[in-house]
Amino acid sequence: MIARKAPPPGPVSLGITGSGNQARTQLEYLASVYALGEVAVFSPTVANRERYADHISRALGITVRPVASIEEAVRGNQIVASASGARMAEPILSGEWLDHCRLWWHF
C-alpha cells in the first residue's frame, strides 16, 4: 500500500468521506501506518457520521470529529480517503480542497 512508502513525520490530519465498513477499515489501516492527529469524517446522514465518529474514536483511541460537508472533511488535511459509494453526476471532491493533501485515494 502506498501509505507505507510515504509516512510524514509527526501526527497527520486526515479527512474521510463515508461512514460504512469501507470507511472503518480505511481508517483502521491509516491509523496503523500513521500517527493520526485531527480526523474529520463526512457522511450525508448525520446519524451515520456521528455513530461512526463515536465508534471509531473509542475503538482506536483517537478523536474523530463528524463534520457537515465533504469540503469541511477534506480541506486542509494532509491525507484524504474517500470511502463513499455515492453515484452522482458531479465529482464529490474538488481539487482545490486538496491544497495541503499529501496522499489521497478513493476506493
Summary of the structure (lengths in Angstrom):
residues: 107
radius of gyration: 12.6
end to end distance: 12.6
largest distance: 37.6
contacts: 326
relative contact order: 0.24
helix: 38%
strand: 22%
